[in-house]
């Protein structure tokens, strides 16, 4: 999973390295849409949390930076140990979300709220020094600064919650639900995502889960077909071995050479000759053929 994410981060360089104008333009489009849907509350949420407790805002910033990886890694390790099939499902869904997300990021670059001029939101990640690629964000190892929609942070937090609901007990369900709720608040309070980004992340996860199930369904069908083919092949080999072990007597000798066979013998003919000519009636054709007399096969 880590290698897959590294490849995903490096793929950032295949897209426009600095689509600032397009990303900001798309950002204003998202803000207008959120205003129309009464969802434009990102600035309000950050201000409320900062007024309640500055320490809480700092904690949410750290949670945004490292919480996603801790949640994913912990869930992956637990499933790998306790339920290998569930781990494979988690890994496939994770990789599909990255693949689909990369396509959307390349088509639709979006500036997050922290990069939107005049929106009045503070970039807490950069202020706390948790953005290691901020000075050289166009380097090979840098992440895509305009990959805001869909929010993979929230999609993967939901993936952790789904795994907890599906394979865990009551405590795991509570932890998984709390994890995705805290991640939702963190991505908004740190000015890294819009509310619509979170909704798009949830939709992305639903699509990835559906594709994973379809893949598993096709794989099971292919596996069953392969098992049947191998079974038929084994049956054919088994029957060939049985047939090769059956002893068949050679009956060609007695009929061709008159040699003895078990329990009997072939008696050679005592008289053989050419039939004498027989007067034929008028209008018939004469025929000459061999006459075999007293040709017997003596058997017990």
C-alpha positions in Angstrom: 0.0 0.0 0.0 2.9 2.3 0.8 4.5 1.7 -2.6 1.2 2.3 -4.3 0.9 5.7 -2.6 4.5 6.6 -3.5 3.7 5.9 -7.2 0.5 7.9 -6.8 2.5 10.9 -5.4 5.1 10.7 -8.2 2.3 10.6 -10.8 1.6 14.2 -9.8 4.3 15.3 -12.3 2.4 13.8 -15.2 -0.2 16.6 -14.8 0.1 20.3 -15.2 2.8 21.2 -12.6 1.2 24.6 -11.7 -2.4 24.9 -12.8 -2.9 27.9 -10.4 -5.4 29.9 -12.5 -7.6 27.0 -13.3 -7.5 25.6 -9.8 -8.5 29.0 -8.2 -11.2 29.4 -10.8 -12.6 26.0 -10.0 -12.4 26.9 -6.3 -14.7 29.9 -6.8 -17.0 27.6 -8.7 -17.2 25.2 -5.8 -17.8 28.1 -3.3 -20.7 29.4 -5.5 -22.2 25.9 -5.6 -21.8 25.5 -1.9 -23.5 28.8 -1.3 -26.4 27.8 -3.5 -26.7 24.5 -1.5 -26.2 26.3 1.9 -23.0 24.3 2.5 -20.5 27.2 2.6 -19.5 26.9 6.3 -15.7 26.1 6.1 -14.6 29.5 7.5 -17.2 29.4 10.2 -16.1 25.9 11.4 -12.5 27.0 11.6 -13.3 30.2 13.5 -15.6 28.3 16.0 -12.9 25.7 16.8 -10.2 28.3 17.1 -12.3 30.3 19.6 -13.2 27.2 21.6 -9.6 26.1 21.9 -6.5 26.9 20.0 -5.0 23.7 21.3 -7.9 21.7 19.7 -7.2 23.3 16.4 -3.6 22.4 16.7 -4.5 18.8 17.6 -6.8 18.6 14.6 -4.0 19.8 12.4 -1.7 17.1 13.6 -4.5 14.6 13.3 -4.9 15.7 9.6 -1.2 15.3 8.9 -0.6 11.9 10.5 -4.0 10.5 11.6 -4.9 9.2 8.2 -1.8 7.1 7.9 -2.1 5.8 11.5 -5.7 4.7 10.9 -5.0 3.1 7.6 -1.8 1.3 8.7 -3.4 0.1 12.0 -6.5 -1.2 10.2 -4.3 -2.9 7.5 -2.1 -4.7 10.1 -5.1 -5.9 12.2 -6.9 -7.3 9.1 -3.7 -8.8 7.8 -3.3 -10.8 11.0 -6.9 -11.7 11.7 -8.6 -11.8 8.3 -6.5 -12.0 5.2 -9.4 -11.9 2.8 -10.6 -8.6 4.4 -7.1 -7.2 4.1 -7.1 -8.0 0.4 -10.4 -6.2 0.0 -9.1 -3.1 1.9 -6.0 -3.0 -0.2 -7.8 -3.3 -3.5 -10.3 -0.6 -2.5 -7.5 1.7 -1.3 -5.7 1.3 -4.6 -8.9 1.9 -6.6 -9.6 5.1 -4.7 -6.0 6.3 -5.6 -6.5 5.4 -9.2 -9.8 7.1 -9.6 -8.8 10.1 -7.5 -5.7 10.6 -9.7 -7.9 10.8 -12.8 -10.2 13.4 -11.2 -7.2 15.4 -10.0 -5.7 15.5 -13.5 -9.0 16.6 -15.0 -10.3 18.9 -12.3 -7.5 20.7 -10.3 -9.1 22.5 -7.4 -7.4 25.0 -5.0 -8.3 24.2 -1.3 -9.7 26.9 0.9 -6.2 27.8 2.3 -5.2 28.9 -1.2 -8.3 30.9 -2.0 -7.6 34.6 -1.8 -10.1 36.6 0.3 -11.8 33.6 1.9 -10.3 34.4 5.3 -9.1 30.9 6.2 -5.7 30.1 7.9 -3.3 27.5 6.6 -2.7 25.8 9.9 -0.7 22.9 8.3 2.0 25.3 7.0 2.0 27.5 10.1 2.8 24.4 12.2 5.6 23.3 9.8 3.8 20.1 8.9 4.0 20.7 5.1 7.5 19.4 4.3 7.2 20.2 0.6 5.9 23.8 1.0 9.2 25.5 -0.1 9.6 23.2 -3.1 6.2 21.9 -3.9 7.1 21.3 -7.5 9.8 18.9 -6.8 9.7 15.2 -7.7 8.5 14.0 -4.3 6.0 16.8 -3.8 2.3 16.2 -3.5 -0.4 17.8 -5.7 -1.4 21.0 -3.9 -4.5 21.3 -6.0 -5.8 17.8 -5.4 -8.7 18.9 -3.2 -11.6 17.1 -4.8 -12.3 14.4 -3.9 -10.9 14.3 -0.4 -8.8 11.2 -0.1 -8.3 11.9 3.6 -12.0 11.6 4.2 -12.5 8.7 1.7 -9.8 6.7 3.5 -11.2 7.6 6.9 -14.6 6.2 5.7 -12.7 3.1 4.5 -11.4 2.6 8.0 -14.9 3.0 9.4 -16.4 0.5 6.8 -13.7 -2.1 7.8 -14.6 -1.5 11.4 -18.3 -1.9 10.8 -17.9 -5.0 8.7 -15.2 -6.9 10.5 -14.9 -5.5 14.0 -16.9 -5.6 17.2 -18.7 -2.8 19.1 -15.6 -1.1 20.2 -14.1 -1.1 16.7 -17.3 0.3 15.3 -17.2 3.2 17.8 -13.6 3.9 17.0 -14.2 3.7 13.3 -17.1 6.1 13.4 -15.2 8.5 15.7 -12.2 8.4 13.4 -14.1 9.4 10.3 -16.0 12.1 12.2 -12.8 13.7 13.5 -11.3 13.5 10.0 -14.2 15.3 8.6 -13.8 18.1 11.1 -10.0 18.2 10.6 -10.1 18.5 6.8 -12.5 21.5 7.1 -10.9 23.2 10.2 -7.4 23.0 8.6 -8.7 24.7 5.4 -7.5 21.8 3.3 -10.9 20.8 1.9 -14.4 22.0 1.2 -17.5 20.2 2.5 -18.2 19.2 -1.1 -14.8 17.6 -1.2 -15.8 15.3 1.6 -19.0 14.4 -0.1 -17.1 13.6 -3.3 -14.7 11.5 -1.3 -17.6 9.5 0.1 -18.9 9.0 -3.4 -15.5 7.9 -4.6 -15.3 5.3 -1.9 -18.7 3.9 -2.9 -17.6 3.6 -6.5 -14.3 1.9 -5.4 -16.2 -0.6 -3.2 -18.6 -1.4 -6.0 -15.7 -2.0 -8.5 -13.9 -4.2 -5.9 -17.0 -6.4 -5.5 -17.3 -6.7 -9.2 -13.7 -7.7 -9.5 -14.1 -10.3 -6.8 -17.2 -11.7 -8.5 -15.4 -12.1 -11.8 -12.4 -13.6 -10.0 -14.5 -16.2 -8.3 -16.1 -17.2 -11.6 -12.7 -17.6 -13.2 -11.4 -19.6 -10.3 -14.4 -21.9 -10.4 -13.9 -22.5 -14.1 -10.2 -23.2 -13.6 -11.0 -25.7 -10.9 -13.4 -27.5 -13.2 -10.9 -27.6 -16.0 -8.2 -29.1 -13.7 -10.7 -31.6 -12.3 -11.6 -32.8 -15.8 -7.9 -33.1 -16.7 -7.3 -35.1 -13.6 -10.2 -37.4 -14.4 -8.9 -37.9 -17.9 -5.4 -38.8 -16.6 -7.0 -41.2 -14.1 -9.0 -43.0 -16.7 -6.1 -43.3 -19.1 -4.1 -45.0 -16.3 -6.9 -47.4 -15.6 -7.3 -48.3 -19.2 -3.6 -48.9 -19.6 -3.7 -51.4 -16.7 -6.4 -53.6 -18.3 -4.9 -56.7 -20.1 -6.3 -57.4 -23.5 -5.7 -60.8 -25.2 -4.2 -60.6 -28.7 -6.7 -62.5 -31.0 -4.9 -61.7 -34.2 -2.6 -64.7 -34.1 -5.2 -67.6 -34.2 -7.1 -66.1 -37.1 -4.0 -65.2 -39.2 -1.4 -67.9 -38.4 -3.4 -70.7 -36.8 -1.2 -70.5 -33.6 -2.6 -71.9 -30.4 -4.5 -69.8 -27.9 -5.1 -70.5 -24.2 -7.6 -73.3 -23.8 -7.9 -74.3 -27.5 -6.2 -74.6 -30.9 -6.9 -73.8 -34.5 -7.1 -76.8 -36.8 -5.8 -76.2 -40.3 -8.1 -77.1 -43.2 -7.9 -80.8 -44.4 -8.8 -80.1 -47.9 -8.8 -77.1 -50.1 -9.0 -76.9 -53.8 -10.6 -75.4 -56.8 -14.2 -76.3 -57.4 -14.7 -78.3 -60.6 -16.5 -76.6 -63.4 -20.3 -77.1 -63.3 -22.3 -76.9 -66.5 -24.1 -73.7 -66.4 -27.5 -73.2 -68.0 -27.8 -71.1 -71.0 -27.8 -67.3 -70.3 -25.7 -67.5 -67.1 -22.1 -66.4 -66.6 -19.4 -68.8 -65.7 -17.6 -68.3 -62.4 -14.6 -69.9 -60.9 -13.9 -69.6 -57.2 -12.0 -71.3 -54.4 -13.7 -74.1 -52.5 -12.9 -74.4 -48.8 -14.0 -77.6 -47.2 -13.7 -78.7 -43.6 -12.3 -75.4 -42.4 -13.0 -75.6 -38.7 -11.9 -73.7 -35.6 -11.8 -76.0 -32.6 -12.4 -74.3 -29.3 -13.0 -75.9 -25.9 
